[in-house]
């Protein structure tokens, strides 16, 4: 089955620790994205990548880092510099070049800072 | 001004009624518009997309786009309790990633 796999689904972190959220897709999509969602809020863009070895900051990139070494993988590291990291993190992918550019989402990772 | 604005709701409609969800956007260069449904605790799933002025129908769902007014809406006919969810409007401008509104929570009363 083609899709986007995020892991872990739930993660607890102590303050001051870095954590890495995994995102893997087997849809052969060029572009991948990370969004953050806080309770009762919409999605805010953290980082996105339209091609391997290249990525761009979104609206709330501070305190986060990413890499795109393979087309299939786009891991997100939440660093200790992120002041309020407790949130629902969504990874998505899309086919570049299509007029519509719809996003396909993974199931999400819920991060809680203790 | 937010790039994509939605009324947060909740919008409450009785079962069988038409639910009307609205969204406005600020960038006149935006070219593609999406409606996603999100159940509590789950990831968003695509309901419809539209990029031409007018109406686009898919089953019980109709998306309406008016680029002159920078307005996009989603109509849900014969609303069911299973339609109760948050509906997210998203807009694509150029090659940028989608920009999402904050969502409208819909409650369909049995």
Interface residues (C-beta under 8 A of the other chain):
Chain A: X31 X33 X35 X40 X41 X42 X43 X44 X45 X48 X50 X58 X90 X96 X99 X100 X101 X102 X103 X104 X105 X106 X107 X108
Chain B: X4 X6 X8 X31 X32 X34 X42 X43 X44 X45 X46 X49 X51 X88 X90 X92 X95 X97 X98 X99 X100 X101 X102 X103
